[in-house]
Amino acid sequence: MEGGKRRGGGGEKKDLFHVIHKVPAGDSPYVRAKHLQLVEKDPETAIVWFWKAINAGDRVDSALKDMAVVMKQQDRAEEAVEAIKSFRHLCSKQAQESLDNLLIDLYKKCGRVDEQIELLKQKLQMIHHGEAFNGKTTKTARSHGKKFQVSIQQETSRILGNLGWAYMQKNNYDAAEVVYRKAQTIEPDANKACNLGLCLIKNGQFDEARAVLEEVLHRRFLGSDESKIISRAEELLREIELQPPAVSPLEIGEEIMERLDLVMNDWAPFKSKRLPIFEEISTWRDQITC
């Protein structure tokens, strides 16, 4: 009896060890990799064992995702991208969405903006066709060890925010403005409002930018109470005040304006200014409850 209690106590301590260090029980390549990553703090050797786990077919979904995360932390993002592309076919259908999210982060880390944009647009298309979240309206996500529910609306707004930021990295403020406007109609927040304000400033729409940023200062959006957001909104408003005043057509001269009209009339047929991304996302307006 006493011996049984001692064995039970030892088992409880062992279980407690796995809980504290967040490592799985067992003695497989994946377990060894997680022990090296989380307990021994040896990321390089952990990567070797994650490779062994993938080759052995041991928890391939988790092994590939965890290895990519560790590679990113070790400034081996390019290698992580190639690993995901090469081995994601071994992973389950349920793992593909999280692998896409990882790829987006890796593309951002590597500065591969065009690939980031393409993948973000693919994810938006999946939402449009009802293929995201395995056909459900919510999914369970995890952050810092805590689980929480994410809705389709929240995910759409998040992806649009990332897409807008990617367009900004390419100095395509027209596309970024359209995307941020759409994101704000779905789930407005202060960070995206500031980014929209910046796009409007870059496009010379100072009055509209001022109105958006003042709404941030008036705490009209989620996250408006964060000091960093408030500081950024105030900085952007100061940037507007430093802009030179707009020159009215009367100050340019009627003769010059008439000549410009003649030149404009000789130009090629007018082309629509609707951006491709707007064409793609505008069809969702009646499908998404804002």
N, C-alpha and C positions, 0 to 999 in steps of 0.2 A: 504493500500500500504506500509506504513512505517512498519507495523507489519510483512508483508510478507518479506520485506528486512531484518528485524532483524532475522527472522527464517532462511532465506537463509544464512545470515552471520554465524549464529550458526552452520548450517549444514556444511558450508565450514570449520569452525574451527574443527568440529568433524572429517571431512574427512582428514584434514591436520594432526590431531593427529594419525590417523591410518597409514598415509603415513610415518610420522616421526618415529613412533615406530614399523612399519612393522607388525602390528597386523590386523587381519581381522575384519570386522564389524559384528555386531550381538550379540546374547546373548546365544550361545550354549556352551556345555561342551568344545569343541575344542577352541572356541574363548576365553573362560575363561582360559584355559590352556596356550594359547599363551600370554595372558595378564599377567598371573602370571610369565611366563618365561621371557618375554622381558621388561615388564614395572615394575612390582613389584619385579623382581629379586628374586623370591622364587622358585627355581628349584624343591625342594622336594614336595611342594604342587602342582606345575605344573605337576609333574609326576602322582600324584593322579588324576588330572583332565584329563590328557591324557588317563589314564585307563578308566575313565568314558566315554570319547568320543568314545573309541574303543568299549566298551560294548554297547553304545547307537547307534552304527553305524554311528557316526558323523565324516565325513571326515577321514575314517579309514586309508587310504593310508598315509596321512600327519600326523595323530595322532601317528601312530606306528613309522614312521621314526623320527619324532621330539622327541618322548619319548625316543627312543634308543639313540639319540644324547645327550640328557640331562643326561641320565643314564651314558653314557660314560664320560661326563664331571664330574659327581659325583663319579667317580671310581666304578661304578656299571656295568662294562662291561659284566661280566658273566650273570648278570640278564637281560641285554639288549639282549644278544645272545638268551637266552631262550624265551624272549618275541617275538622276530622276528620269531623264529622257530615255536612257538605256534600259532601265529596269522597271519602269512603272507598269509595263505589260504583265509583270509577275504579280502585281498587286490586285486586290479585289476592286470591284466596281465602287464600293462604298468609300474606298481610300482615294479615289481620283480627284474629288473636289478639294480635299485638303492638300493633295500634291500640287494642284493648280495654284492654291493660295501660297504654298511654299515657293513655287516657281516665280510668282509675281514679286515676292519679297527678294528673291535672288536676282531677278532681272534688275530690280531697283538698285540693289547693292552693286551690281556689275556695271550699271549705267547703260544697260541694253533697253533703251526706252521704247524703241519700235516694237520689240517682242513683248514688252510689258503691255503696251497699248493693244496689240493684237489679242493677247490672252484675256485682257479685261473685257474687250468687246465680245469675245467668245462667251465669256461668263454671262454677259448681259443678254446675249442671244439665247442662252440656255434658260435664263429666267423668263424671257419673252415666250419661249416655247413650252414652259412648264416642266423643264427637265431638271431644274435645280432642286436641291433638298430632297432628291428622290421622289419628286411629285408632291411633297408636303409643304405646308405653309410656314412651318417653323423647323428649326433644327437645334440640337444641343451643341453648344460650343464650350470650349474650355480655355481659361486664361489664368495664369498663375495658380494653377491647381484647383480653380473653382469652376464649376459648371453653371451655365446660364443659357436661357433660350434666346434665339435670334430669329426674327421674323423675316419674311421675304422682303418687306418694305425696308427694313433696316439693312439687309444685305445689299439691296439695290442701291440705296443711298451711299453705303460704304464703297461699293465698287465704282460708282460714279465719282465719288470724291477722289479715289485713287486715279481714275482716268483723267479727271480734270487736272490733277497735279502732274501727271505724265505729260499732258499737252503743254502745260506751263514750262516744263523742262525743255521743250522744243520751241519755246517762245511763240506757240500757237495760241494766243490769248483769245482769238475769236472762238475756236473750238472749245477751249477751256471755259469760257463764259457760258456758252450754251449748256455744257455739261453740268456746271455748278448751279445754274438756274434750275435745271431739271432736278438735281439732287435736293435742292432747297424746297421744291414743291412736294417731295416725298417725305423727307424727314429733316427739317431745317436744324442746323446747329451753328454755333458761333464760329467754329474753325472754318467751315466751308463758307460762311458769310464773309469772313475776312479774305479768303482766297478769291471769292467773287468780287469783292471790293477792289482787290489788286488787279484783277483782269479788267475791270471797268476803268481803272486808272490808266492802265496800259493802252486801252482802246480810246482814251480821251473822253470818257463819259464821266466827268468829274462830279456833276450834280447827283447823278444816280449812285455813284460810288459813295459819296458823302451820306446819302440817305441810308444805304445799307449799313455802313459802319456806325452811324449814330444809333441804329437799332441795336447793334451789339452793345454799345455803351449804355443803352437804356435797358439792358438785360432782357431783350425780347427773345433770345435764342437759348437753347440748351447749351451749357458750357460758358455762358456769358459772364459767370461769376469767377472764372479762373483769371488770376492776375496776369498770366502770360498772354491770354487772349485780349484782355483789356489793353495791355501795353501795346500789343500789335495793332489793334484798331486805332489807338491814339496816334501811333507812329504813321500809319497810313493816312490818317486825317491831316497830319502835319505835312505829309508829302503832297497832298492835294493843295494845301495853302501855298506851297512853294511853286506850283505850276503857274506859268505865265497866263494872264487873262486871255480868254478867247477873243479873236478878232472878228467883228461882225462884217458881213458882206459889204455894207455901206462904206466901211473904212477901207476896203480893198479898192473900191472904185467900180462904178457901173460899167465902164467900158471893158475892163478886164473880165468882169462876170459875163458880159455878152459874148466875148471871145471864147471863154470857157464853154459856154452853152453850145457854140458852133462846133467846137472840137468834140464835145460829148456826143453831139448828134451824128458825127461822122464815124464814131466808134462802131465796133462789131455789135451784133444783136445782144441785147441785155441777157445776162445769165443769172439764174437764181442764186441768191446769196445764202440759201438754206444749206447748212453744212451737212455732210453725209451722216455724221453721228446723230444729228437732230432727226433726220429722216428715219434712222433706225429706232430711236427711242420714243419718237412722238406717237407711234402707234400703240404704245403702252398706256397712254394717258387714261383711257377708259377702263384699263384692266387693273390698275394699281390704285388702291385706296390710300389717299394721302392723309 
